[in-house]
Amino acid sequence: MALYDARRARARRAGLCAALALFFVFGCRARRAPDAAFLQRPAVGHVRVMSFNPGWDSIFPDDDPQNDAMRRDSQAADFARIVRAIDPDVICLQEIQPARDPAQVARILDDALPLGEGRTWQAHSGEDNVIASRYPLLLRARATAYRGSVTDFGHAMALVDLPDADDGADLYLLCAHLPAGGGEANVDARQRHADQIAAWVGDARTPGGEVDLPEGTPILVLGDLNVYDTDPARHLATLLTGDIAGQDAFGPDVAPDWDGTSLADVLPTHNGEDGETYTWRDDTQEFNPGVLDRILYTDSVMGIAHAFVLNTMAMSRAGLAAAGLRAGDAALDAPTGRYDHLPLVADVTFPGE
């Protein structure tokens, strides 16, 4: 995250403009505000995946006794509106108190987005990550990669048992939250975490070891990867290419995709049409907006039909009303320009669709 500069000043002014829109009928936008059409799925049958770091336990009520000590005010109503508007099939959440039963997340989704016909959301956790799904979750696993002074970092893994899927057409998720912060120690911690993830993906693709996936199973690695613009970002390169730095601990390099190539990075844009790709922003700090959150995927066996970063602050009044959203739903504190993380969405397709 770079030092304050002219671009940062422009971003701060844009954030102030967006915040004032909450109170002044959205009158100071520089760009045409998109409507809600980007929220629609391009075709029936695509699997919609959402990744979101809503902030520590912010999706739970204020009086929940298990709320994390770092938690801010409740964003529970905002979260409910967001999931109803996005209507995901599978969700990867970060910064959910590790001590919680993941069924608490499933119950929130059952209330916000009921499935009907007696079905309920399924949820599985690993450290502060939760995978939630409309469909059964198989091959559940979890790992701790780095023990920090405030919280531990790791990942949750599961195979989403998609309905009517042929062998190998289910969807395997690795939902992760990598260590935050600058400095050599945190850079090294992110690298070790990425090495461990890459090794797991390599293991999943080959017989033996901890997990075996059917040949050609689509794989997603997603979550808050803390990819800063001031960071060497070697950990992102490792996740994409399988180039493991700590081979003494995690083994040799791996080929993460089934055809022996690298993973692809979705890199969605804001509301599907804006040129912005940042997923984190805080105008009260001297950091540039950054693409901290990612959705990486095995593009040899799956495709992305549509993707977007939800930025409610850039939507028109008509678009918000049509989607059942409010302008500040994707912001922690709109008047000060504190967005924190924004939701990422990708509509996944498989060969033959």
N, C-alpha and C positions, 0 to 999 in steps of 0.2 A: 504494500500500500504506500504510494508515493507521498512526498511532502506536499504541502499546500502550494498550489500554483494557479495559473489563470484558468485552466480547465476546471479546477476545483471551485473557483469562485463562480464560474458559470453554472456548475452543478448546484452550488448552494442557492444561487438566485432561482434556478429552475425548481429546486425543492420548495423554496418559499412561495413561488408562484403556485405550485401544486397544492401546498397547504392552504393558501388563501382561497383556493377554489372551493374548499369545504364550506366557506362562509360567504363567498361572493359569486355564487352561481357559475363557478368554473370559467370565469371570464378572462383569465390571463394565460391561457395555454398558447404556446408558440406553435404546436403542431395540431393537425386535425385529430380529434380524439376518436379512437375506434369505437364501434358499437360492440354488441355482445356476440356477433357472429363467430368470432374466433374461438368461443367456448364450445361450439358444436363439433361433434365428431364427424370426420369426413365420410365415414361409412359404418354401417352396422357390422359388428363382429370384431372390430379393432379392440385391443386391450388398452385401456387408459391407465397409465402409471403416473403417480404424483410423488414428488419428493419435496419435503418441507421441513425446515427448522423453525418452528413457531416461537421459540424462546422457552426457557426452562419452565415446564409445567404450565404454560400459559393457557392451555386448552382446558384446564380443570377449573372448577369454581374457586373463588377466593377463600372459602372456608374449608377447603379440602385439607385435612391434617397431614397429608403426605406431600404437600407442595414443597418443592425444593427451596432452600434458603436463598438462592440467587434469583428466584422467580420475581417477575414484575407483576403488574396488575393483570387480572384475568382478561384473556382475549377469547374466552369460550364462545361468545355469541358470534364474534368475527369468524372464528374457525368453522363454526357450524354453517355460516353463510357461504364461506369459501368452498367447503366440500360439497354443499348442495349445488353450487354453481358449476364446479368442475366435474362432479359426478364420476369420481375415479373408480376403477376396479381394484387397484392395488395401490397402497400408500406406503412410503418409507418416511418415517418421522425421526427427528433427532431432538435431543435435549428433553427427553422424558425421563423423569427420576428413575434410576435403575432399580430401586427397591419396589417399585410399583408392580402389581400384577398387570400384564399387558391386556387382560380382559377388561380393565377399566377403559382403555382406549377403544376396545371393541364396543363397549356399551355406549360411549359417546357417539360413535359412528352409527350404532343402531338407532339412536334417538335422532341424529341429524339426517341420516340417509338410510332409512329402513329398507330392507331388502324384500320384505313380504314373503308370503307362503311359508312362514315359520322358519325362514333362514336367518342366520345371524352372521355378523362379521367375525372373522377369525383374526387372531393377533398373536405375534411372537416377538420376543424382545431379546436383545443382547447389549449389555451395558445401557447406554441412554438411547439406543435405537429401537424402534418398533416397526415391524412389518405388519400391516393390516391388509386383509384381502376379503373380497366377496366369496372367494372360492377356498377350498381346503388348502392348508399349508402342510407340505410333506418335507421330509429330509431336514427337519429343523435343527439348526446348530447355532452356536454363539462363540465368540472369542473375545478375549481381552488382549489388546495389543500394547497398551501403554498405561501405566499407573501414575496418574498425576497427583499433585498436592491437593487439588480441589475435587476433581472427579477423574474416573478412569475412562479410557477411550477404547473402543472396540467396534465390533460389527455383529449384525444378525444375518443369518442366511436361511433361506427356505425355498422350496420348490412350489410354485403356485400350480395347483392341479386344475388346469383350465377345462371347462366342460367340452365334451366331444372332441378333445384333442387327440390326434394320432400320437403314437410313440415318438418321443423326442420333441413334441410341439408344445409341451408345457413351458413354463417360464421360471427360470432360476434367478433369484434376487440376492444380492449381497448389499445390505443397507449399512452404511458406515458414517461415522463422525470422527474425523481425524483431529489430532491435537491442534490447538490454536496458539497464536502468539508468535512474535518475532524472536530473533536470536538463534544462535547456533544450536542450542539444546532443543528448541522446539522444531527447528528444521530437521534435525536428526530424528526426533520422535516421529514426525510425519513420514520420514523415509522408512523407518523401521515398520511403521504401521502399513505403509504401501507395500513393502516387501512381503509382509505376512499375507496381505490380501492377494497379491499376485501369486504367491505360492499356493494359496488355497484354490484359486481359479485353475492353476495348472494341475493340481491334484484332482479337481472335479472333472477335468477333461481326460484324465488317464486312469486306467484300471488300478485298483489298489489304493492304499492310503486311507484317508479319513472319509472321503465321499466320492461316489461314482455317479456321473450323470449319463443318461442315454446319449449316444452319439448325436450331435447336432442340436442339443437342447439350447435354446436361446438363453443368454446370460446377460444380466444387467448388473453393473456396479454403480451405485448411486448414493447420494447423500451430501452432507456438508463436508467437503474435502479440504476446506480452508486453503484454497489456491490463491495466495496473495500476489499482487503485481510487483511487490518488492522481494518476493521469495524466489530462489532458484527454481522452484517448482519441479525439482527432480522427482518428487513423489508422484506428481501427475504423470510424468514421462514413464515411470515404472508401472503405474496402473494401466496406461495405454499400451505399452510395448512389452511388458513382462521382463524388463531389464532389472534384475534384482541386485541391489547394491551389497547387502549383507549376505553373501552366499554361504558363509560359514554357518550362519544360523538358519537360513531359509532355503538353502539349496540353489541349484543352478537357475539360469534364466528360463522363462517359460514362454510358450506361444499362447497368448490368452484367447485368440479366436480359433474356431475349429479348422480353418483353412491355413493355420500357421502364421496369420498376420496379426496386426495390432487391433485393439478395440477402436471403435469410433466414438466421437464426442458429439452429442446432440446439439449443444450450444444453442438453445432456443432464444428467440428474441421476445421483447416485451409485447404481450398481447398479440403475438403472431405476425405483427406487421411493422412495429417500430424497429429501428436499427440498434437499439440498446440491448445488451446481453447481460448486464450486471445482475447479480442475484442478491447482493448485499449493499446497503447504503446507510450511512449515518452522517447527516450534514452537521451534526454537533461536534464531530471529530475531524481532525485534519488528515483524513484518509480518502483516497479516491474510491468511488463505487467499484466493487470488484465482482468477478465471476467465481465466487467461493464455492458454489454448489454445482455439481455436475451430474449428468446421466451418461454413463459410458455403456457401450453395448457391442455385442458380437454381430457385426453387420454382414457377415457371410451367411447367417441363418435367420436374420430378421431385418425389418426395415422400420423407418419412422415415417408414418403417413402425415403427421401433423404434430407440432410442438409449440409451446409458448411458455413464457414467464408471466405469471399473472401480476399485473401492476394496476390495482384498482384506482390509483391516483391519476392515471392517464386515460381513464375511461370517461365517456360523456355521461351526462345525467340520464339520458335515455337508455344508454347501454347498461348502466348500473341498475336502473329500475327493471329492465328486461331480465337481467340475470339475478335479481334479488340480492344485490350487493350494495355496499356503501363505500364511499370514496376512501375512507380510512381503514377499510378492512385489512389491507395488506401493509399497513404502517403501524408501528408501535405508538408513535406520537407524531401525528401528521403536522401540527403547527410548527414543530421544531425540525421537521425533516428527518426523523428517526424511523427508517424503514425496517432495519434489521434484515432478516432474510425474506425472500419472496418465494412463493411456490413455483416449482418447475413441473411441467406436464408434457408427457409424450404419448402419442397414440401409436402403439406397436402393431406391426403387421408381420405375417409369417409367409413363407413361400407358398404360392398357390392361391393366396387371397387376392 
